Amino acid sequence: MDEEYQRMARRSEGETTLSKAKADLTFHLMIAESSHNLLLISFSQLFYSRFFNAIYGVLDRTLKRYGRYPDGIRGQHAAIHQALMARDADAARARATEHILYTCRLLAQSDA
């Protein structure tokens, strides 16, 4: 998990929106797989293309609208990673929930 987070962080430097979205989704899928929750893993696999489209859409629309990627996502990923590395499930769950709600708000704003 730590290695993939580090790879995702490195890929965020100067890469295309497509590669950023792929790295982001890989990080999310690894979190699902490491949860050992079969329902979460199954949903992640079933909705892979929707998750990818949502991630790519937020990144692309925000870049086009503001000339940069969304504020906050890198910090949210870092907070999730930190909680996972500390094996603090409650903090990881709380940080992940905040990240999901933030991303949903960005999607809603970009559709408006």
Buried (B, 14 or more C-beta within 10 A) or exposed (E): EEEBBEEBBEBBEEEEBEEBBBBBBBBBBBBBBEBEEEEEBEEBEEEEEEBBEBBBBBBBBBBEEEEEBBEEBEEBBEBBBBBBEEEEEEBBEBBBEBBEEBBEEBBEEBEE
